[in-house]
Amino acid sequence: MVVREFLRKYGWLYIPGLIFLALNSYIQSLSPSALGDAIDILSESSPDHERLIRQALIIAAIGAGVFAARFAWRLFIIGNARRMECFLREKLYLKLQSLPVSFFQKQTSGDLMAYAINDVGAVRMTFGPVLAQSFDGIIVAALSIWGMIREVDIRMTLLALAPVPFAAAATIILGNQVQKRFGRVQTLFSKLSGFVNESIGGIKVTKAFAKESVREKDFAEISDDMREANVNLARASSLINPAVTASFGLSYAVALIAGGNAVMSGSMGAGTLVTFLGYLLLVQNPIVQLGNIINRIQRGLASYKRLNAIFVEDAIPEFDSHYDKAIAEHFVPEIKADNLKYRYEGAPDNALGGVSFDIKPGHSLGISGSTGSGKTTLLSLIAKLRLPSDGRLTISGLDISKIPAYTLRTKIGYVPQDGFLFSATIAENIALGSDTIDMDRVRECARIACIADEIEKFPDGYNTEVGERGTHLSGGQKQRVSLARALYSNPTLLLLDDTLSAVDNITEKRLIESLGLNRSNSENARPITKIIISHRLSALVHCDEIIHLENGVVVERGTHEELLKQNGAYASTWYKQEHDNSADDK
């Protein structure tokens, strides 16, 4: 586990912290005795001013010692806990980066945010304040009880401490309730975070369908559940301190009655009673904190288990993370699929039920089909975002399992369906992943993607911030910036997933011309193997071959002209779209 890795590297920093904490506890335990001595001096018929001043200086020195020791232990223990928090977050981020796409289909964004914020924070509290409170409490309580026995006797000490086990039991029982209710709060926090994240991302859709009131109602329900869970948590946690206070109230009463009688009888000095009560107060503090300590430890353990579940997830094999120079230098964008199948985890049926095709270097394959027919799944297999469940897929003459994913993706330009943009400038998005930005290359890619003219009209041009997820750009602009990004790395294999869906017919024709989709392989200056998914069949007309998918199976294949002659599903869709376009033109 990552916590063990951290402790192997930085655990030694806790040692000086615990030494200073022990020193702090010892110095703190001297204060009741020092205060009692001062009371005894003041109780004398003629107090010695020099002794009183000397005692005041001792009390001041104790305060200064506590200050210095506390500063030192906090520097080591709390500082190291903050270092652990940073370490865990970095490791969590790297782990999430290494996980396959299938993992994120099982998680919500709210859950992942809760891991990085709440769970990491809970573990940090366990190895910071909770560790310090536990260690300090044990030492202070032990020294204080010894001081009570030393100053008075064991009989009065046991009498005064008799209610303490009840206080400890109350904190343990209530602590268990707190842990259960905290788990409920964590679950709802994840749900609430995910809902807010989704609502912000989909605000345009919400407004477009005038569903603000519906979303507000849904949010109110989750928020009310969160409020109720927090109130239930507060009910349990708020009982701990009163239970401890009541128990120690009884302890103080016993000590005052027994000690008061002893003072009045002359067998005990007033200073000794004050010292005894001071030690009792020092014992109270660890017991008061016991509930919080147990609560925090339980929270930390729950969060530790949640984080550990992420860290033990199977990451992408290390093989897929390295760059194979030999494969890269001899890479040929030739793809062969033989009876390719894929089934999503937990799904009853295959998303792909045996797809076969053969693409020669520099040629193009068009993929059409209804929604859910397996088009995007097929593209994700070629990009090695997923591995086939069955069948064989070879690229550049090698089985895809033999090609490191990192090496393969240096040769691929992939434009996913959602056209995700990062919160950065247009230039930074186009040159994503490059150490330096080649502005000439950025402009060239923007020109090929037919977005250059629009970018140059922006006040800041290529330095325009696109906003979170590209919210400052239209759908068509986001798709074309994503296309320019895919072209920036000069790929030999271009994967386009419905890239033209958000552009008008005129822009579509310009893109087809610019990308060379309307020219034969021999006419292109630099042949690139292209695989194009499109619901708009006009984008596939010039492909060397088109396959039409239904329910994960190829039901038709051929050139555009051949498919029209077959008069099947492809032809039916084509004629319908042509009719709709003609109606729009009128």
C-alpha positions in Angstrom: 0.0 0.0 0.0 1.1 3.6 -0.7 1.0 4.5 3.0 3.7 1.9 3.7 5.8 3.3 0.9 5.5 6.8 2.4 6.4 5.5 5.9 9.5 3.8 4.5 10.6 7.1 3.0 9.5 9.6 5.6 8.4 7.6 8.7 11.7 8.5 10.4 10.5 12.1 10.7 7.9 11.0 13.2 10.6 9.9 15.6 11.9 13.5 16.6 8.3 14.6 16.5 7.3 12.0 19.1 10.3 12.8 21.2 9.3 16.5 21.3 5.7 15.5 21.9 6.8 13.3 24.9 8.8 16.3 26.2 5.8 18.5 25.8 3.6 16.1 27.7 6.2 15.8 30.5 6.6 19.6 30.8 2.8 20.0 30.8 2.4 17.5 33.6 4.6 19.7 35.8 2.1 22.6 35.8 -0.4 21.3 38.4 2.4 20.7 40.9 3.9 24.2 40.2 0.5 25.8 40.6 -0.1 23.9 43.8 3.2 25.1 45.3 2.3 28.7 44.4 -1.0 28.2 46.3 0.8 26.8 49.3 3.1 29.9 49.3 0.1 32.2 49.1 -1.6 30.2 51.9 1.2 31.0 54.4 0.6 33.6 57.0 3.5 35.7 55.7 4.2 34.7 52.1 7.8 34.8 51.0 7.8 37.2 48.0 11.1 35.8 46.6 9.8 32.3 46.7 6.5 33.5 45.0 8.5 35.3 42.3 10.7 32.2 41.8 7.6 30.0 41.6 6.0 32.4 39.1 9.1 32.2 37.0 8.9 28.4 37.1 5.3 28.5 35.9 6.4 30.9 33.1 9.3 28.6 32.2 6.8 25.7 32.0 4.7 27.7 29.7 7.7 28.6 27.5 8.8 25.0 27.5 5.4 23.8 26.4 5.3 26.4 23.6 8.8 25.4 22.3 8.1 21.7 22.5 4.7 22.0 20.9 6.0 24.0 18.0 8.7 21.4 17.4 6.4 18.4 17.5 3.8 20.1 15.3 6.6 20.9 12.8 7.5 17.2 12.5 4.2 15.4 13.0 1.7 17.7 11.5 4.2 18.7 8.8 4.8 15.1 7.9 1.1 14.4 7.8 0.7 17.2 5.3 3.6 15.7 3.3 1.7 12.4 3.4 -1.5 14.1 2.1 0.4 15.5 -0.9 2.2 12.2 -1.5 -1.1 10.3 -1.4 -2.9 12.7 -3.8 0.0 12.6 -6.3 0.1 8.8 -6.1 -3.7 8.6 -6.5 -3.6 10.8 -9.5 -0.8 8.7 -11.1 -2.8 5.6 -10.3 -5.9 6.9 -11.9 -3.9 7.9 -15.0 -2.7 4.3 -15.2 -6.1 2.6 -15.0 -7.9 1.3 -18.0 -11.0 3.0 -19.5 -13.2 0.2 -18.1 -12.4 1.3 -14.5 -13.9 4.8 -15.1 -17.1 3.3 -16.4 -17.7 1.8 -13.0 -16.9 5.1 -11.1 -18.7 8.4 -10.9 -16.8 11.7 -10.9 -18.2 12.3 -7.4 -16.6 9.2 -6.1 -13.2 10.1 -7.5 -13.4 13.6 -6.1 -14.3 12.1 -2.7 -11.2 9.9 -2.8 -8.9 12.8 -3.6 -10.5 15.2 -1.0 -12.3 13.4 1.8 -10.5 10.1 2.0 -6.9 11.5 1.6 -7.8 14.1 4.2 -9.1 11.5 6.6 -5.9 9.4 6.3 -3.8 12.6 6.9 -5.8 13.3 10.1 -5.0 9.8 11.4 -1.3 10.2 10.8 -1.2 13.8 12.1 -3.5 15.2 14.8 -4.9 11.8 15.8 -1.4 10.3 16.2 -0.3 13.3 18.3 -3.5 13.3 20.5 -3.2 9.5 21.1 0.5 9.6 22.1 0.1 12.8 24.1 -3.0 11.5 25.8 -1.4 8.3 27.0 1.7 10.1 28.4 -0.2 12.9 30.0 -2.8 10.5 31.6 0.0 8.2 32.9 2.0 11.1 34.4 -1.1 12.7 35.8 -2.3 9.6 37.5 1.2 9.0 38.9 1.2 12.6 40.1 -2.2 12.1 41.9 -0.9 9.0 43.7 2.3 10.8 44.6 0.7 14.0 45.9 -2.1 12.3 47.8 -2.6 8.5 47.9 -3.9 5.7 45.7 -7.2 5.4 47.6 -8.3 8.9 46.8 -7.0 8.6 43.2 -9.0 5.5 42.6 -12.1 7.1 44.2 -11.8 10.2 41.9 -11.2 8.1 38.8 -14.0 5.6 39.4 -16.4 7.4 36.9 -13.7 7.5 34.2 -14.4 3.9 32.8 -18.0 5.0 32.2 -16.8 8.0 30.2 -14.4 5.8 28.2 -17.2 3.3 27.5 -19.6 6.1 26.3 -17.0 7.4 23.9 -16.3 4.0 22.4 -20.0 3.1 22.0 -20.9 6.5 20.5 -17.7 6.4 18.4 -19.0 3.3 16.7 -22.3 5.1 15.9 -20.3 8.0 14.5 -18.3 5.7 12.2 -21.5 4.2 10.7 -23.1 7.5 10.2 -19.9 9.0 8.7 -19.9 6.3 6.1 -23.4 7.4 5.0 -22.2 11.0 4.9 -19.2 10.0 2.6 -21.5 8.1 0.2 -23.9 11.1 -0.1 -21.0 13.5 -0.5 -19.9 11.5 -3.5 -23.4 11.5 -4.9 -23.8 15.3 -4.3 -20.4 16.0 -5.9 -21.2 13.9 -8.9 -24.6 15.6 -9.3 -23.1 19.1 -9.1 -20.3 18.2 -11.5 -22.8 16.8 -14.0 -25.2 19.7 -13.6 -22.5 22.3 -14.4 -21.3 20.3 -17.4 -24.8 19.9 -18.7 -26.1 23.4 -17.9 -26.8 24.2 -21.5 -28.9 21.1 -22.0 -30.8 21.8 -18.8 -31.6 25.3 -20.0 -32.4 24.2 -23.6 -35.1 21.8 -22.3 -36.3 24.2 -19.6 -35.6 21.6 -16.9 -34.1 23.9 -14.3 -37.0 23.2 -11.9 -36.6 19.4 -12.3 -32.8 19.6 -11.6 -33.4 21.9 -8.7 -35.9 19.3 -7.2 -33.4 16.5 -7.7 -30.6 18.6 -6.1 -32.9 19.5 -3.2 -33.6 15.8 -2.5 -29.9 14.9 -2.5 -29.1 18.0 -0.4 -31.8 17.1 2.1 -30.5 13.5 2.4 -27.0 15.0 3.0 -28.4 17.4 5.6 -30.2 14.6 7.4 -27.1 12.4 7.4 -25.0 15.2 8.8 -27.6 15.9 11.5 -27.6 12.2 12.5 -23.8 12.3 12.6 -23.9 15.4 14.7 -26.4 13.8 17.1 -24.1 10.9 17.8 -20.9 13.0 18.0 -22.4 15.7 20.1 -23.2 13.3 22.9 -19.6 12.3 23.4 -18.4 15.5 25.1 -21.4 15.8 27.5 -21.1 12.2 28.5 -17.4 12.7 29.4 -18.0 16.0 31.1 -20.8 14.5 33.2 -18.6 11.6 34.3 -15.7 14.0 35.2 -18.2 16.3 37.0 -18.8 13.4 39.3 -15.0 12.9 39.6 -14.5 16.5 40.6 -17.4 16.3 43.1 -15.8 13.2 44.8 -12.3 14.9 44.8 -13.7 18.1 46.2 -15.7 16.4 49.0 -12.8 14.1 50.0 -10.1 16.6 49.5 -12.1 19.5 51.0 -12.6 17.5 54.2 -8.9 16.7 54.3 -8.0 20.4 53.8 -10.4 21.5 56.6 -9.1 18.8 58.9 -5.5 20.0 58.2 -4.3 16.7 56.8 -3.9 18.2 53.3 -2.8 21.6 52.2 -4.9 23.7 49.8 -2.1 23.6 47.3 -2.1 19.8 47.3 -5.8 19.8 46.6 -5.3 22.3 43.7 -2.5 20.0 42.4 -4.7 17.0 42.6 -7.6 18.7 40.8 -5.1 20.0 38.2 -3.9 16.4 37.5 -7.5 15.3 37.3 -8.1 18.0 34.7 -5.1 16.7 32.7 -6.6 13.2 32.8 -10.0 14.6 31.6 -8.5 16.0 28.4 -7.4 12.7 26.9 -10.7 11.1 27.8 -12.6 13.9 26.2 -10.4 13.5 23.1 -10.9 9.7 23.2 -14.2 9.8 21.3 -12.7 12.1 18.7 -9.6 9.9 18.4 -11.7 6.7 17.9 -13.9 8.6 15.5 -11.0 9.9 13.5 -9.2 6.5 13.5 -12.3 4.8 12.3 -12.8 7.4 9.6 -9.1 7.0 8.6 -9.4 3.2 8.4 -12.6 3.5 6.3 -10.8 5.9 4.0 -7.7 3.8 3.9 -9.8 0.8 2.7 -11.5 2.9 0.1 -8.1 4.2 -1.2 -6.5 0.8 -1.0 -9.3 -0.5 -3.3 -8.2 2.0 -5.9 -4.4 1.3 -5.5 -4.9 -2.5 -5.9 -6.9 -2.1 -9.1 -5.1 -3.7 -12.0 -3.3 -1.0 -13.9 -2.5 -0.9 -17.6 0.5 -3.4 -18.0 3.9 -1.7 -17.8 4.6 -3.1 -21.2 2.0 -0.7 -22.6 3.6 2.3 -21.1 7.0 2.2 -22.8 8.1 3.4 -26.2 9.4 0.7 -28.6 11.7 2.5 -31.0 12.0 -0.5 -33.4 8.2 -0.8 -33.8 7.8 2.9 -34.2 10.4 3.3 -36.9 9.0 0.4 -39.0 5.3 1.2 -38.3 3.0 0.6 -41.3 -0.6 1.8 -40.9 -2.0 -1.5 -42.1 -4.9 -3.0 -40.1 -6.5 -6.5 -40.2 -9.4 -7.6 -38.1 -10.4 -11.2 -38.0 -13.7 -12.2 -36.3 -13.1 -9.4 -33.7 -15.4 -9.6 -30.6 -15.8 -7.5 -27.5 -18.1 -7.7 -24.5 -18.4 -5.0 -21.8 -18.0 -6.2 -18.2 -21.3 -7.4 -16.9 -23.1 -7.1 -20.3 -25.1 -10.1 -21.4 -24.2 -9.8 -25.1 -21.2 -8.9 -27.2 -20.9 -5.2 -28.2 -19.0 -6.6 -31.3 -20.0 -10.0 -32.5 -17.3 -11.0 -35.0 -16.1 -8.0 -37.2 -13.6 -8.6 -40.0 -11.9 -6.1 -42.4 -8.6 -5.3 -44.0 -7.2 -1.8 -44.5 -4.2 -1.3 -46.7 -1.7 1.5 -45.8 -3.0 4.9 -46.9 -6.5 3.6 -47.5 -9.7 4.7 -45.8 -12.5 2.7 -44.1 -15.9 4.2 -43.4 -18.1 2.8 -40.6 -21.8 3.5 -40.5 -24.6 2.1 -38.4 -27.3 3.0 -35.9 -26.6 4.2 -32.4 -25.2 1.4 -30.2 -24.2 -0.7 -33.1 -20.6 -1.0 -31.9 -18.8 1.7 -34.0 -17.1 3.5 -31.2 -16.2 0.3 -29.5 -14.4 -0.9 -32.6 -12.4 2.4 -32.8 -11.4 2.0 -29.1 -10.0 -1.5 -29.8 -7.9 -0.1 -32.7 -6.6 2.7 -30.4 -5.9 0.0 -27.7 -8.1 1.7 -25.2 -9.6 -1.8 -24.8 -8.4 -5.3 -25.7 -10.6 -7.7 -27.8 -12.5 -10.4 -25.9 -11.9 -12.7 -28.8 -10.7 -12.7 -32.4 -7.5 -11.2 -33.8 -6.5 -7.6 -34.5 -3.2 -6.8 -36.2 -1.6 -3.4 -36.9 1.6 -3.1 -38.9 1.7 -6.9 -39.1 1.8 -7.3 -35.3 -0.9 -8.6 -33.0 -2.2 -5.5 -31.1 -1.2 -7.2 -27.8 2.4 -7.1 -28.9 2.4 -3.4 -29.6 2.9 -1.1 -26.5 -0.1 1.2 -26.3 2.1 4.2 -25.8 4.1 3.4 -29.0 0.8 2.8 -31.0 -0.7 6.1 -29.9 2.3 8.1 -31.0 1.3 7.0 -34.5 -2.4 7.6 -34.1 -4.5 10.8 -34.4 -7.7 10.1 -32.5 -10.7 12.4 -32.4 -13.2 10.9 -29.9 -16.9 11.5 -30.1 -17.2 14.1 -27.3 -14.3 16.3 -28.6 -13.1 17.0 -25.0 -11.0 20.2 -24.6 -9.0 21.2 -21.5 -9.2 24.5 -19.7 -6.3 26.1 -21.6 -5.7 28.2 -24.7 -6.6 27.0 -28.2 -2.9 26.7 -29.1 -2.3 24.6 -25.9 -5.2 22.3 -26.7 -4.0 21.8 -30.3 -0.4 21.1 -29.2 -1.5 19.0 -26.3 1.3 17.0 -24.8 4.1 18.8 -26.6 6.9 20.3 -24.5 7.0 23.3 -26.8 4.3 24.8 -29.0 5.2 25.1 -32.7 2.9 27.9 -33.7 3.4 27.3 -37.5 2.3 23.7 -37.0 -0.6 24.8 -34.9 -1.8 27.2 -37.6 -1.3 24.6 -40.3 -3.4 22.0 -38.4 -6.1 24.6 -37.7 -6.2 25.4 -41.4 -6.6 21.7 -42.3 -9.3 21.4 -39.7 -11.1 24.4 -41.2 -11.1 26.4 -37.9 -8.2 28.8 -38.6 -10.4 31.6 -40.0 -12.7 31.5 -36.9 -9.8 31.4 -34.4 -8.1 34.4 -36.0 -11.3 36.4 -35.6 -11.2 36.0 -31.8 -9.6 39.0 -30.0 -6.8 36.8 -28.5 -6.6 34.4 -31.5 -4.8 31.2 -30.6 -4.3 32.5 -27.1 -8.1 32.4 -26.5 -9.0 30.5 -23.3 -11.6 27.8 -24.3 -13.0 27.6 -20.7 -13.7 24.4 -18.8 -14.4 21.5 -21.2 -14.3 24.1 -24.0 -17.5 25.8 -23.0 -16.5 29.1 -24.7 -16.6 27.3 -28.1 -19.5 25.9 -30.1 -19.9 22.2 -30.7 -18.6 22.4 -34.2 -15.6 24.6 -33.1 -14.7 22.1 -30.4 -14.8 19.2 -32.9 -12.5 21.0 -35.3 -10.1 22.0 -32.6 -10.0 18.4 -31.5 -9.4 17.4 -35.1 -6.5 19.9 -35.3 -5.1 18.4 -32.1 -5.2 14.9 -33.7 -3.3 16.2 -36.7 -0.6 18.1 -34.7 1.5 14.9 -34.0 1.6 14.1 -37.8 -0.1 10.7 -37.4 0.0 7.9 -39.9 -3.3 6.5 -38.7 -6.3 8.9 -38.2 -9.3 7.8 -36.3 -12.4 10.0 -36.6 -15.4 9.3 -34.4 -18.3 11.2 -35.9 -16.1 14.3 -36.1 -18.3 16.1 -38.6 -21.6 15.7 -36.7 -21.7 19.2 -35.4 -20.7 21.1 -38.6 -22.9 22.4 -41.4 -22.9 20.9 -44.9 -20.6 23.6 -46.3 -18.0 23.1 -43.6 -18.3 19.4 -44.0 -17.4 19.6 -47.7 -14.5 21.9 -46.9 -13.2 19.4 -44.3 -13.6 16.4 -46.7 -11.5 18.3 -49.3 -9.0 19.5 -46.7 -8.5 16.1 -45.2 -8.2 14.5 -48.6 -11.2 12.2 -48.1 -12.4 13.0 -51.6 -9.1 11.9 -53.3 -7.6 8.5 -54.0 -4.6 7.3 -52.0 -2.2 8.1 -54.9 -3.3 11.7 -55.1 -2.6 12.5 -51.5 0.7 14.2 -50.8 1.2 12.1 -47.6 -0.9 8.9 -47.4 -2.6 8.5 -44.0 -4.7 5.5 -43.2 -8.1 6.8 -42.1 -11.0 5.2 -40.3 -14.1 7.4 -40.2 -17.2 6.9 -38.2 -20.1 9.1 -39.3 -23.9 9.2 -39.1 -23.8 11.6 -42.0 -23.0 9.2 -44.9 -21.9 12.1 -47.1 -18.6 12.0 -45.2 -18.0 8.4 -46.2 -18.8 8.6 -49.9 -15.1 8.6 -51.0 -13.9 5.9 -48.6 -12.1 2.9 -50.2 -14.5 0.6 -48.2 -17.5 1.1 -46.0 -18.9 -1.4 -43.5 -22.3 -1.0 -42.0 -22.8 -2.3 -38.5 -25.9 -3.5 -36.7 -25.8 -5.0 -33.2 -22.0 -5.4 -33.4 -22.1 -7.3 -36.7 -21.1 -6.2 -40.3 -24.3 -6.6 -42.3 -23.1 -4.7 -45.4 -19.8 -3.9 -46.9 -18.4 -2.3 -50.1 -17.8 1.1 -51.7 -20.5 3.8 -51.6 -21.7 2.8 -55.0 -21.8 -0.9 -54.2 -23.8 -0.3 -51.1 -26.4 1.8 -52.9 -26.8 -1.1 -55.4 -27.4 -3.5 -52.5 -30.4 -1.4 -51.6 -30.1 -2.3 -47.9 -29.9 -0.3 -44.6 -27.0 1.9 -45.9 -28.9 2.8 -49.0 -32.1 3.5 -47.1 -30.2 5.9 -44.7 -28.4 7.6 -47.7 -31.6 8.4 -49.6 -33.3 9.6 -46.4 -30.4 12.0 -45.6 -30.3 13.2 -49.3 -34.1 13.9 -49.1 -33.6 15.8 -45.8 -30.7 17.9 -47.2 -32.8 18.7 -50.3 -35.6 19.9 -48.1 -33.3 22.0 -46.1 -31.8 23.6 -49.2 -35.3 24.6 -50.3 
